[in-house]
Amino acid sequence: MSSYSNTPPFSIAIFGEVLADIFPNATVLGGAPYNVARHLRAFQQHPLLISRVGNDALKEALFSELTKRDINPSGIQLDPVYPTGQVTVHMESGAHHFEIKPDQAYDHIHPHTLVTQPDIAYFCTLAQRSKESSLALDVFLNDAKCPRFLDVNLRSPSASTSSNCPEYIAHHNRAKMAKTKTTERGTSKKRVPMLCLCFINFC
């Protein structure tokens, strides 16, 4: 039985991408915001997940998972044009390489459904790569008068398009930076790790 309809107002609002990691032999729902919402719900919290998905089979899989995990789906927007986010996972030399698809539904989050007054706001970098979702994020953060947590995860090619990241870091309370390594497909050239795991307190 669902419990979110009988709970107090959401204390944690989460903004960003919901996507599917497409492995050679499996499809796994993910994206940092979705994973955070899933883990918070496992700890008996009631997060509001704000994202956007397409009208496709992955949308159906997502809503099935949200129902199974008792996560409120009211912050998930439906896009009639763009697909639910996908990342193709390539296996090369025993390592994973991520191909992040462009112009996905989460790149087109609208601000009109973002009215919420959480105790904590969580957002990350990938959904900032498009102007539309970046503007929606501005509305979300302006409305959320509370501590903000930025999850920095810079992967090529989206790392080069997250130009607003320094601005968001400068104006918000805490950030997590995750160690990541990228490679250039089709060559043997490897880039050094971009970031190390750390927590920064801007209070």
Buried (B, 14 or more C-beta within 10 A) or exposed (E): EEEBEEEEEBBBBBBBBBBBBBBEEEBEBBBBBBBBBBEBBEEEBBBBBBBBBBBBEBBEBBBEBBEEEEBBBEBBBEBEEBBBBBBBBBEEEEEEBBEBBEEBBBBBBBBEBBEBEBEBBBBBBBBBBBEBBBEBBBBBBEBBEBBBBBBBBBBBEBBEBBEBBEEBBEEBBBBBBBEBBBBEEEEEEEEEEBBEEEEEEEE
